[in-house]
Amino acid sequence: MQDFDLLILGAGASGLFCALTAAQRGLKVGVLEHMPSPGKKILASGGGRANFTNLSVQAQDFRSLNPHFAKSALAQYPPKRFLEWLDDGGIEYHEKKLGQLFCNRGSKAILDRLIEVNLKAGVQVFTNAQGIEVALATDPHRYKVNSSQGDFAAPNLVVATGGLSYRVLGASDLGHQLARQFGLKVTHTSPALVPFILPGFTPLAGISLPVEIKTLGRSFADDLLFTHQGLSGPAILKASLFWDPGKEVEVNLLPGLNLAEELLDLKRGNPQKSLFWALNQRLPERLVLLWQEAGNWPLKPDLQSFSQKELAHVAAKINRWSFVPKGTEGYIKAEVTQGGVSTDELSSKTLETKKHQGLYFIGEVIDVTGLLGGYNLHWAWASGFAAGRAIKI
């Protein structure tokens, strides 16, 4: 039996950052990871460039049954603190758009530094730890963990096992299983930051354009991408976090433009031109053709043949395109898992469970899910830091 002050299940972003924070306080820390190497999802983030945080991170950027839960951890560890950590390691970064920060040398630079500073702080990482089982003991070593890498014990246990997306990178439901084992509630889980399935748009596959999208009271301005399955792109992925099955989505394909007024102006100035010509001034030809074939407006030879009411109807189909997605492409394409261990079970300040002293849940395993754009990685840093500084021995 190997004894530690703190055991952490999961060597991802939240687990490694929690380990570092605790070890720098003098705690003896062991991390168990069931994959052959740590930080697989860090390496994949941002397309390998690590969209590691955002210049503006607020609780409203996350979905949770308790919209205020994330505030405490985010306040303890705002983005500027992680930037200082990167600066200390000589890691350069840049902003792409909408406050998204990426690592110049790729995500491996962040993972390498995380591993380096953890090892320097004395953290022991055990990879290929399969068959993990946890038991609560009554002796001073409250939590006993059995695995293929041996048996471990500690008075503190942090569960940082992530969500259900990206199984190829090591995702599992171990964290949710452990929560239920210890009598904790787990909220409904579903794929998030995921493309929508919407049949009928295969001819438009590959077309991308800036849009504004609305669903369930949330609005996002970003790019939409038509796919063989339906719709993807940053705007869709963001909307998917706040979308519920069966609910309507509204997309403005020409944000910032009052198309009804523009069509009237074009009718006055170019009455002999076709409606197809008018729309093609603003939208891709394939999109206009498909919209026309779908019967979104009457077939008339020229603009002067359309009444003002008819042009307004055409414009509404584009400025306020409404639909109900058939579904999403599921966990195989989802970047994160929405839902998880109920925040009702946890302290928002420390991430410790209210029912079991020394038991913590951090990162994606919790019912706190961020938008696309660096928010989920920042939640990993912030929740890991909050727990790591709170561990008691």
C-alpha positions in Angstrom: 0.0 0.0 0.0 1.4 3.4 -1.0 0.4 6.3 1.2 -0.2 9.9 0.0 -1.7 13.1 1.4 -3.7 13.4 -1.8 -4.7 11.0 -4.6 -6.0 12.3 -7.9 -7.8 10.2 -10.4 -7.1 11.5 -13.9 -4.0 13.2 -15.3 -5.8 15.7 -17.6 -5.8 19.5 -17.3 -7.8 19.7 -14.0 -6.0 16.8 -12.4 -2.5 17.9 -13.2 -3.2 21.5 -12.2 -4.7 20.4 -8.9 -1.7 18.1 -8.3 0.7 21.0 -8.9 -1.2 23.4 -6.7 -1.4 20.9 -3.8 2.3 19.7 -4.2 3.5 23.3 -4.1 1.9 23.5 -0.7 4.0 20.6 0.6 1.5 17.8 0.1 2.6 14.3 -1.1 0.5 13.8 -4.2 -0.1 10.7 -6.4 -2.0 10.8 -9.7 -3.5 7.8 -11.3 -4.2 7.8 -15.1 -5.7 4.9 -17.0 -4.2 6.0 -20.3 -0.6 5.2 -21.3 0.4 8.9 -21.0 -1.1 12.0 -19.4 -2.9 15.0 -20.9 -4.3 13.4 -24.1 -7.2 15.9 -24.3 -4.8 18.8 -23.7 -2.8 17.8 -26.8 -6.0 17.7 -28.9 -7.4 21.0 -27.7 -7.6 23.9 -30.1 -6.7 21.6 -33.0 -3.4 20.9 -31.3 -2.8 24.6 -30.7 -4.3 24.6 -27.2 -7.1 27.2 -26.9 -6.1 27.3 -23.2 -8.3 30.2 -21.9 -10.1 33.3 -23.0 -9.4 36.9 -22.2 -12.9 37.2 -20.7 -14.2 34.3 -18.6 -17.4 34.7 -16.6 -19.9 32.4 -15.0 -22.4 33.3 -17.8 -20.1 31.5 -20.3 -21.0 28.2 -18.7 -24.1 26.1 -18.5 -25.1 24.5 -15.2 -28.3 23.9 -13.3 -26.7 26.3 -10.8 -25.6 29.3 -13.0 -23.7 30.9 -10.1 -21.7 27.8 -9.0 -18.6 28.6 -11.2 -18.2 32.1 -9.8 -16.0 31.3 -6.8 -13.5 29.1 -8.6 -13.3 31.6 -11.5 -12.7 34.5 -9.1 -9.9 32.5 -7.3 -8.1 31.8 -10.6 -8.9 34.4 -13.4 -7.3 34.1 -16.9 -4.5 36.6 -16.0 -3.1 34.1 -13.4 -2.8 31.4 -16.0 -1.1 33.8 -18.4 1.4 34.6 -15.6 2.0 30.9 -15.2 2.7 30.6 -18.9 5.0 33.7 -18.9 7.0 32.1 -16.0 7.6 29.1 -18.2 8.5 31.2 -21.3 5.5 29.9 -23.3 4.3 32.4 -25.9 0.7 32.7 -27.0 -1.5 34.8 -29.2 -5.2 35.9 -29.5 -7.1 34.7 -32.6 -10.5 36.2 -32.2 -13.2 36.7 -29.6 -10.6 36.6 -26.8 -9.5 33.1 -27.6 -5.9 32.5 -26.6 -3.7 29.9 -28.3 -0.2 28.5 -27.6 2.3 29.6 -30.3 4.3 26.3 -30.1 1.2 24.1 -29.8 -0.5 22.3 -26.9 2.5 20.1 -26.3 4.3 23.1 -24.8 1.7 23.5 -22.1 1.5 19.7 -21.3 5.3 19.5 -21.2 5.5 22.3 -18.7 2.7 20.9 -16.6 4.4 17.5 -16.4 7.8 19.2 -15.7 6.6 21.3 -12.8 4.6 18.5 -11.3 7.6 16.2 -11.3 9.8 19.0 -9.9 7.2 19.5 -7.1 7.4 15.8 -6.3 4.1 14.6 -7.8 4.1 10.9 -8.7 2.1 10.0 -11.9 1.1 6.4 -12.4 -0.1 5.7 -16.0 -1.8 2.6 -17.3 -3.7 2.4 -14.0 -6.5 0.1 -15.1 -9.5 -1.3 -13.1 -9.6 1.5 -10.6 -11.7 0.8 -7.5 -12.3 3.2 -4.6 -13.3 2.3 -1.1 -13.9 4.5 2.0 -12.1 3.2 5.1 -12.4 4.2 8.7 -8.7 4.4 9.5 -6.7 7.6 8.9 -6.3 6.7 5.2 -9.9 7.4 4.4 -9.7 6.6 0.7 -8.2 3.4 -0.6 -7.7 3.0 -4.4 -6.9 -0.3 -6.0 -5.7 -0.5 -9.6 -3.4 -2.5 -11.9 -0.6 -0.2 -10.8 -1.0 -1.2 -7.1 -2.9 -0.1 -4.0 -2.9 3.4 -2.7 -4.4 5.3 0.2 -4.8 8.9 1.2 -7.1 11.1 3.4 -8.0 13.1 0.4 -9.2 12.0 -3.0 -9.9 14.2 -6.1 -11.9 12.9 -9.0 -10.8 14.5 -12.2 -11.7 11.9 -14.7 -13.5 14.1 -17.3 -16.7 13.5 -19.2 -17.9 11.2 -21.9 -16.7 12.9 -25.1 -13.5 11.8 -26.9 -13.4 8.2 -25.7 -10.4 7.6 -27.9 -8.6 10.1 -25.7 -9.5 8.3 -22.5 -13.0 9.6 -21.7 -15.0 7.3 -19.3 -17.9 7.4 -16.9 -15.7 6.5 -14.0 -16.3 9.8 -12.3 -20.0 9.6 -12.5 -19.9 6.0 -11.2 -17.8 7.0 -8.2 -20.2 9.9 -7.5 -23.1 7.5 -7.4 -21.1 5.1 -5.3 -20.7 7.8 -2.7 -24.4 8.7 -2.8 -24.0 11.9 -4.9 -26.5 13.1 -7.5 -25.4 13.1 -11.1 -27.5 15.3 -13.5 -28.6 14.3 -16.9 -25.6 14.2 -19.3 -25.5 14.9 -23.0 -23.1 15.8 -25.8 -22.2 19.5 -26.0 -20.2 21.7 -28.4 -21.4 19.3 -31.0 -22.7 19.6 -34.6 -26.4 19.4 -35.3 -28.0 16.8 -37.6 -30.3 18.5 -40.1 -31.1 16.5 -43.3 -31.2 18.1 -46.7 -28.1 20.2 -46.8 -25.6 17.8 -48.2 -25.3 19.9 -51.5 -24.0 22.8 -49.3 -21.3 20.7 -47.5 -18.2 22.8 -47.1 -19.9 26.2 -47.3 -19.0 28.5 -44.3 -20.4 31.9 -43.5 -20.7 34.3 -40.5 -24.1 34.1 -38.8 -26.0 35.0 -35.7 -27.7 32.1 -34.0 -30.3 32.1 -31.2 -31.7 29.3 -29.0 -33.4 29.3 -25.6 -32.7 33.0 -25.0 -28.9 32.8 -25.9 -27.4 34.4 -28.9 -24.0 33.9 -30.6 -22.3 35.5 -33.5 -19.7 33.3 -35.3 -19.2 31.1 -38.3 -21.6 28.4 -39.5 -20.4 25.4 -41.6 -22.7 23.3 -43.7 -21.8 19.6 -43.5 -23.1 16.3 -45.0 -24.9 15.6 -41.8 -26.3 19.1 -41.2 -24.7 22.1 -39.5 -21.4 22.7 -37.6 -18.9 25.5 -37.1 -18.2 27.6 -34.0 -21.7 29.2 -34.0 -23.5 25.9 -34.0 -21.2 24.3 -31.4 -21.8 27.2 -29.1 -25.5 27.1 -29.6 -25.5 23.3 -29.0 -24.5 23.9 -25.4 -27.7 25.8 -24.6 -30.0 23.9 -27.0 -32.4 21.2 -25.7 -33.8 18.4 -27.9 -37.0 19.4 -29.7 -36.4 23.1 -29.3 -36.2 25.6 -32.1 -33.0 27.3 -33.4 -33.1 30.6 -35.3 -30.2 31.6 -37.6 -29.6 35.0 -39.3 -27.7 34.1 -42.4 -26.9 37.8 -43.0 -26.3 39.4 -39.6 -26.2 43.1 -39.5 -28.2 43.5 -42.7 -31.9 44.3 -43.1 -32.4 42.1 -46.2 -36.0 43.3 -46.7 -34.9 46.9 -47.1 -32.0 45.9 -49.4 -34.2 43.9 -51.6 -36.6 46.8 -52.0 -33.6 49.1 -52.9 -32.4 46.6 -55.4 -35.9 46.3 -56.9 -36.0 50.1 -57.4 -32.5 50.3 -58.9 -32.5 47.0 -60.9 -36.1 46.0 -61.5 -35.2 43.7 -64.4 -32.7 41.7 -62.4 -33.8 38.4 -60.9 -34.2 37.6 -57.2 -31.6 34.9 -57.5 -29.1 37.6 -58.7 -30.0 39.9 -55.8 -29.5 37.2 -53.2 -26.3 36.0 -54.8 -24.8 39.4 -54.2 -24.7 38.5 -50.5 -24.9 34.7 -50.3 -23.1 31.7 -51.9 -24.7 30.6 -55.2 -25.2 27.0 -54.0 -27.1 28.2 -50.9 -29.4 30.6 -52.9 -30.1 27.8 -55.4 -31.0 25.3 -52.7 -33.2 27.9 -50.9 -35.0 28.6 -54.2 -35.5 24.9 -54.9 -36.9 24.4 -51.4 -39.8 26.7 -52.4 -38.9 29.5 -50.1 -40.2 32.1 -52.6 -42.4 32.1 -55.8 -40.6 31.7 -59.1 -40.9 35.0 -60.9 -38.8 36.4 -63.7 -37.5 39.6 -62.1 -37.5 41.8 -58.9 -40.3 44.1 -60.2 -42.6 41.1 -60.2 -42.4 40.8 -56.4 -44.5 42.7 -54.1 -43.1 44.4 -51.0 -44.8 41.7 -48.9 -43.3 38.9 -50.9 -39.8 40.4 -50.6 -40.2 40.7 -46.9 -41.2 37.0 -46.7 -38.1 36.1 -48.7 -35.9 38.2 -46.4 -37.4 36.6 -43.3 -36.5 33.1 -44.5 -32.8 34.3 -44.5 -32.7 36.8 -41.6 -34.8 34.6 -39.4 -34.3 31.0 -40.6 -35.9 28.7 -38.0 -35.6 25.0 -37.6 -35.6 22.2 -35.1 -32.5 20.0 -35.3 -33.1 16.3 -35.7 -30.4 15.8 -33.0 -26.7 16.0 -32.6 -23.8 13.9 -33.9 -23.3 12.6 -30.3 -20.3 12.0 -28.1 -18.2 10.8 -31.0 -18.1 14.4 -32.3 -18.8 16.3 -29.0 -16.0 18.4 -27.5 -17.4 18.2 -24.0 -20.1 16.6 -21.9 -22.9 18.7 -20.5 -24.1 17.8 -17.1 -22.3 15.6 -14.5 -21.9 15.6 -10.7 -24.5 17.9 -9.3 -23.2 21.2 -7.9 -25.7 20.8 -5.1 -23.3 18.1 -3.7 -20.2 20.4 -3.8 -18.7 23.5 -2.1 -18.4 26.1 -4.8 -15.3 27.5 -3.0 -13.3 24.2 -2.6 -15.1 21.6 -4.8 -15.2 19.3 -1.8 -18.3 17.2 -1.4 -20.6 18.1 1.4 -21.3 14.5 2.4 -17.7 13.2 2.5 -14.8 15.0 4.0 -11.7 14.9 1.7 -13.6 13.9 -1.4 -13.5 16.4 -4.3 -14.7 16.5 -7.9 -13.2 18.9 -10.4 -13.2 19.7 -14.2 -15.6 18.3 -16.8 -17.0 15.6 -14.5 -19.0 18.3 -12.7 -22.2 19.9 -14.1 -20.4 23.0 -15.3 -19.8 23.1 -19.0 -18.3 26.1 -20.9 -18.7 27.6 -24.3 -16.3 27.0 -27.2 -13.3 29.3 -27.0 -11.1 28.3 -24.1 -13.7 28.2 -21.4 -13.6 24.5 -20.6 -9.8 24.4 -20.3 -10.0 27.5 -18.0 -12.6 25.7 -15.9 -10.1 22.9 -15.6 -7.3 25.2 -14.3 -9.7 27.2 -12.0 -11.4 24.2 -10.5 -8.1 22.3 -10.1 -6.6 25.3 -8.4 -9.5 25.9 -6.1 -9.4 22.2 -4.9 -5.6 22.1 -4.7 -5.4 25.0 -2.4 -8.1 23.8 -0.2 -6.9 20.2 0.5 -6.3 19.7 4.2 -4.0 17.2 5.8 
